[in-house]
Amino acid sequence: MSQPSVAIIGGGVAGLVCANRLQQLGISQSTVFDTGKHGPGGRCSSRVVNIGGKLHVFDHSAQYFTVSDSRFAKIVSYLHRKGAVKQWKGKIGKLSKGSFEEDKNLSQAFVGRTGMHDIPRSLAENINVRVNTWVGNVSWEDSIKKWKVDKYGMFDYLVIAHNGKCADRLMASAGTPQIHTLTQVRFSDRLNVRDKRMHLCSIWALLVSFPRSLELKYEGAHVEDEDISWLANNTAKLSVSDLATGSQVECWTVFSTRQFGTRHKCSQENIPPNVEREVTEKLLAGVQRVTGVAQLPPPAYTRVQLWGAALPLNVLKTREECVFDGLHNVGICGDWLTSPCVQGAAVSGLALAEKIHLHHVGTNKSSTSLVPEFQAADGEVIGAFPVDSSIQFQPQSL
């Protein structure tokens, strides 16, 4: 039996894991298309910034991940052997009115060794990834049972591994209306259970470097505040130290609440300078307020970024880990189908790869449910989803 070709639109964790699992199952003719200029990654991404002649890393999306699924545990073990991940051993917890309480239920948190970008980089090593590539249209050619993917050729299967406006636009005229229904989105900070669409919220990220330590006793905190939802010390998390040079610079990532994101919504591709200044000032004031630091040192660097499609507020009610249309050879994978976190994205990619394999060999020609019924999702802030893990392992045993 000849190998089928698979086009995977989206190079986040879901798409990359799907491609790797397909390769394990003997389907090596898959191509991942991603718009990232410097590499794939999706929400597992980091920004490297030159501040004062030295490079500093900010995790500006997913902050850490936990493990409670045995399938994902195998992926984490692989990533650890590759030197891509490590345990985050600093204090993580909740911050309310300047009072910090460590999360005792969070027994194991993992991060990329030099930044969350290490994860997609490692997953992309042995598969075909086309970066800085925009797929403008796809269409199902029913007469030959193949997908035409823009100018990039014909493929036997199509995988949509991202969400938001791009997926909605891409599938609008693709010839598979039921799949398009699942990719239609509503952007808001509240979940309307009567609306049978995926809901995504917007979140602002502030990257800020201080010339000296804030001397806080924690490294990451979920915050109870109307403006700030999360802050993390990247310098401590990634075990970066400049003490040998006499510098105590600290790089922090700060996330807004989704309500703040709605109040200050604009085009994420073209943020007006006045909005950038206002958001920066408000989030810095929020950092001072929630941490209780008497006076923040003047920042050496600031940058704000709007994640327009940051966090899914709902997931499929059926709890299926992927969506697959066996009549049109098209599937969807992503964290918004299962659980909005790194683990959710990974297991969704695994599940879809296995659906495609079974469909190809003829073992299972059926489709999953294509009825878009949703329920509220768990999770607090983009990429930070602590769970009481049922799977425990020591890093040295990975």
C-alpha positions in Angstrom: 0.0 0.0 0.0 1.4 3.4 -1.0 1.9 6.0 1.6 -0.7 8.8 1.7 0.4 12.5 1.8 -0.8 14.7 4.6 -0.9 18.5 4.7 -0.8 19.9 8.3 -1.8 23.5 8.6 -0.2 24.9 11.9 3.1 24.1 13.5 2.2 24.3 17.1 2.4 21.3 19.5 -0.7 19.7 18.1 0.4 19.8 14.5 4.0 18.7 15.3 3.0 15.8 17.5 0.5 14.7 14.8 3.3 14.7 12.2 5.6 12.8 14.4 3.0 10.2 15.3 2.1 9.7 11.6 5.8 9.1 10.9 5.9 6.4 13.7 2.9 4.8 12.0 4.6 4.6 8.7 3.1 7.8 7.1 6.2 9.9 6.5 4.9 12.0 3.6 3.4 14.8 5.8 4.2 18.5 5.5 3.7 21.0 8.3 2.9 24.5 7.1 3.6 27.3 9.6 3.7 31.1 9.3 6.4 31.5 11.9 9.4 33.4 10.6 12.0 31.8 12.9 10.5 28.4 13.3 7.3 26.6 14.3 5.9 26.8 17.8 2.4 28.3 18.1 1.9 29.1 21.8 5.1 27.3 22.8 7.2 30.3 21.8 9.9 32.5 23.2 11.2 35.9 22.3 15.0 36.5 22.4 15.9 40.2 23.1 19.2 42.0 23.2 19.2 44.2 26.3 22.4 46.1 27.0 24.5 43.8 24.8 23.2 40.6 26.3 20.6 38.2 25.0 17.6 37.5 27.3 14.8 35.0 26.8 11.1 35.8 27.5 8.5 33.0 27.4 5.7 35.2 26.0 2.9 32.6 25.6 2.8 29.2 27.2 4.4 29.5 30.6 4.7 25.9 31.8 3.0 22.5 31.6 2.0 19.6 33.7 1.5 15.9 33.0 -1.5 13.7 33.9 -1.8 11.5 30.7 0.5 8.5 30.1 0.7 9.2 26.4 1.9 12.8 27.0 4.3 11.4 29.7 6.1 9.5 26.9 6.4 12.7 24.8 7.8 14.5 27.8 10.3 11.7 28.4 11.5 12.0 24.8 11.8 15.7 25.1 13.8 15.4 28.3 16.2 12.9 26.8 16.7 15.4 24.0 17.5 18.1 26.5 14.5 20.2 25.5 12.6 20.3 28.9 13.3 20.5 32.6 11.4 20.8 35.8 10.6 24.3 37.0 11.4 24.0 40.7 10.7 27.6 41.8 7.7 28.6 43.8 4.5 28.8 41.8 1.1 29.7 43.4 -1.6 32.4 43.8 -1.1 36.1 44.5 -3.9 38.1 46.0 -3.6 41.6 47.4 0.1 41.3 47.8 -0.1 37.9 49.6 1.4 34.9 47.9 0.3 31.3 48.6 2.3 28.4 47.1 0.3 25.8 45.2 0.9 22.6 47.1 -1.1 20.6 44.6 1.3 21.5 41.8 3.9 18.8 42.4 5.6 18.9 39.0 5.8 21.8 36.5 7.8 21.6 33.3 9.3 24.2 31.0 11.6 24.4 28.0 15.3 24.2 29.1 16.3 27.5 27.5 12.7 28.7 26.8 9.4 27.1 25.7 10.7 27.4 22.1 12.9 24.3 22.8 9.8 22.1 22.6 8.7 22.7 19.1 12.3 22.9 17.9 12.9 19.4 19.2 9.6 18.1 17.8 10.3 19.5 14.4 13.8 18.0 14.0 12.8 14.8 12.0 9.8 16.0 10.1 9.1 18.2 7.0 8.3 21.7 8.2 7.8 24.7 5.9 8.2 27.8 8.0 7.3 31.4 7.1 4.7 29.9 4.8 1.2 31.2 4.4 -1.5 28.9 3.1 -4.2 31.1 1.6 -6.8 28.5 0.5 -7.6 24.8 0.5 -10.3 22.9 -1.4 -11.6 19.4 -1.5 -11.5 17.9 -5.0 -14.2 15.3 -4.7 -13.6 13.8 -8.1 -10.1 12.6 -7.2 -10.6 12.5 -3.4 -7.7 14.8 -2.7 -7.1 18.2 -1.1 -5.6 21.1 -3.1 -3.5 23.1 -0.7 -2.9 26.6 -2.2 0.1 26.4 -4.6 1.7 23.6 -2.7 0.1 20.7 -4.4 -2.4 17.9 -3.9 -2.6 15.9 -0.6 -4.6 12.8 0.4 -5.4 14.2 3.9 -5.7 17.6 5.4 -5.1 18.5 9.1 -6.2 21.8 10.6 -4.0 22.3 13.6 -4.8 25.8 14.6 -7.8 27.9 15.5 -9.1 31.4 15.3 -9.8 33.7 12.3 -7.3 31.9 10.0 -8.9 28.5 10.4 -12.3 30.0 10.0 -11.3 31.8 6.8 -9.4 28.9 5.4 -12.3 26.4 5.7 -15.1 28.9 4.7 -15.1 27.7 1.1 -13.2 24.5 1.3 -16.1 22.3 0.4 -16.6 20.7 3.9 -19.3 22.8 5.6 -19.5 20.7 8.8 -15.8 21.2 9.4 -16.1 24.9 8.8 -18.9 25.1 11.4 -16.4 23.8 14.0 -13.8 26.4 13.1 -16.2 29.3 13.4 -15.3 31.4 16.4 -16.6 34.1 18.6 -14.2 36.5 20.4 -15.3 37.6 23.9 -14.2 37.4 27.5 -17.4 35.6 28.6 -18.8 32.3 27.5 -22.3 32.2 26.1 -23.4 28.6 26.5 -26.3 29.2 24.0 -23.8 30.1 21.3 -22.7 26.8 19.7 -19.4 28.2 18.6 -15.8 28.1 19.8 -15.2 31.1 22.1 -11.7 32.7 22.2 -10.6 35.5 24.4 -7.8 38.2 24.0 -4.9 38.6 26.4 -2.2 41.2 26.5 1.4 40.1 27.3 3.9 42.5 28.8 7.6 41.7 28.5 9.6 43.8 31.0 13.2 43.7 32.1 14.2 45.4 35.3 17.9 46.4 35.9 17.8 44.9 39.4 16.0 42.1 41.2 12.5 42.8 42.6 13.5 40.4 45.4 10.2 38.5 45.4 10.0 35.1 47.0 8.2 33.4 44.2 8.9 32.8 40.5 5.3 32.4 39.0 1.9 33.5 40.2 -1.7 33.3 39.1 -3.0 36.7 40.2 -6.4 37.8 41.5 -6.8 41.2 40.0 -8.9 43.0 37.5 -6.0 43.8 35.2 -3.3 41.2 35.9 -3.8 37.4 35.7 -0.3 36.0 35.7 3.3 37.0 36.2 6.6 35.0 36.0 10.3 35.6 36.5 11.9 34.3 33.3 15.4 34.9 34.6 14.8 32.6 37.6 12.7 30.1 35.7 15.3 29.5 33.1 18.1 29.6 35.7 19.9 32.5 34.1 22.3 34.4 36.3 24.4 37.5 35.6 25.8 37.6 39.1 29.3 37.0 37.8 29.2 40.3 36.0 27.7 42.1 38.9 24.2 42.4 37.3 20.9 41.3 38.8 18.7 42.0 35.8 15.3 40.2 35.9 13.1 39.6 32.9 9.4 39.2 33.6 6.3 38.1 31.6 3.0 39.6 32.7 -0.4 38.6 31.3 -3.5 40.7 31.5 -6.9 39.3 32.4 -9.2 38.5 29.5 -11.5 41.4 30.6 -8.5 43.8 30.3 -7.9 42.3 26.8 -11.5 43.1 25.8 -11.3 46.7 27.1 -8.1 47.4 25.2 -8.8 45.3 22.0 -7.2 46.5 18.8 -5.5 45.0 15.8 -2.7 42.7 17.0 -0.8 43.1 13.8 -0.8 46.9 14.0 -1.0 48.2 17.6 -1.5 52.0 17.7 1.3 53.8 19.7 -1.1 55.4 22.1 -2.6 52.0 22.9 0.8 50.5 23.4 1.8 53.2 25.8 -1.5 53.0 27.8 -1.4 49.2 28.0 2.3 49.3 29.1 1.6 51.9 31.8 -1.5 50.1 33.2 0.2 46.7 33.3 3.3 48.1 35.0 1.0 49.8 37.5 -0.7 46.5 38.0 2.6 44.7 38.7 3.4 47.2 41.4 0.0 46.9 42.9 -0.3 43.1 43.0 3.3 42.5 44.1 3.4 45.2 46.8 6.8 46.4 45.6 7.0 50.0 46.9 8.6 51.4 43.8 9.4 49.5 40.6 12.9 50.3 39.2 12.6 52.0 35.8 12.4 49.2 33.2 15.4 48.6 30.9 13.1 47.1 28.3 9.3 46.8 27.7 7.3 45.3 24.9 3.5 44.6 24.8 1.9 42.0 22.6 -1.7 41.2 22.0 -2.7 37.6 21.7 -6.0 38.1 19.8 -6.9 34.4 20.0 -5.3 33.5 23.3 -7.4 31.1 25.2 -10.3 28.8 24.4 -13.2 29.3 26.8 -14.9 26.1 25.8 -14.1 22.6 24.6 -16.1 19.9 22.8 -18.8 18.5 25.0 -18.3 15.1 23.6 -14.7 15.2 25.0 -13.4 13.7 21.7 -9.7 14.4 21.4 -9.9 15.3 17.7 -12.4 15.8 14.9 -12.2 13.6 11.8 -14.3 13.6 8.7 -13.8 10.3 7.0 -15.8 11.2 3.9 -13.5 14.2 3.1 -10.2 13.0 4.6 -9.9 16.1 6.9 -9.3 16.4 10.6 -8.9 19.0 13.3 -6.6 18.8 16.3 -5.8 21.3 19.0 -6.0 22.0 22.7 -9.4 23.7 22.3 -11.0 20.3 21.6 -9.8 18.7 24.8 -8.2 20.9 27.4 -6.5 24.3 26.8 -3.0 23.4 27.6 0.2 21.9 26.2 -0.9 18.4 27.1 -4.3 18.9 25.5 -2.7 19.9 22.3 -0.3 16.9 22.3 -2.9 14.2 22.9 -5.2 15.8 20.3 -2.4 15.6 17.7 -1.7 12.0 18.7 -5.4 11.0 18.4 -5.8 12.5 15.0 -2.7 10.8 13.6 -4.1 7.5 14.7 -7.5 8.2 13.1 -5.8 9.0 9.8 -3.7 5.8 10.0 -6.7 3.6 10.7 -8.7 5.3 8.0 -5.9 4.8 5.5 -5.4 1.1 6.2 -9.1 0.6 6.1 -9.5 -0.5 9.7 -11.9 2.3 10.6 -13.6 4.4 7.9 -15.9 6.2 10.3 -15.9 9.9 11.3 -16.1 11.4 14.7 -19.0 13.6 15.8 -19.2 16.7 13.6 -21.8 18.4 15.8 -20.4 21.4 17.5 -21.5 21.0 21.1 -19.3 22.8 23.6 -19.0 23.1 27.3 -16.9 25.4 29.5 -13.2 24.7 29.6 -10.9 24.5 32.6 -7.9 26.8 32.8 -6.8 30.2 34.1 -4.4 31.9 31.8 -2.8 31.1 28.5 -0.5 28.1 28.7 -0.6 27.8 32.5 -2.9 25.1 33.6 -1.9 23.4 36.9 -3.5 20.0 37.5 -3.1 17.5 40.4 -1.0 15.2 38.4 -1.8 11.5 38.6 1.5 10.6 37.0 4.7 11.3 38.8 8.3 10.7 37.7 11.7 12.1 38.6 13.5 14.0 35.9 16.5 11.7 36.0 14.3 8.7 35.2 12.8 10.3 32.0 
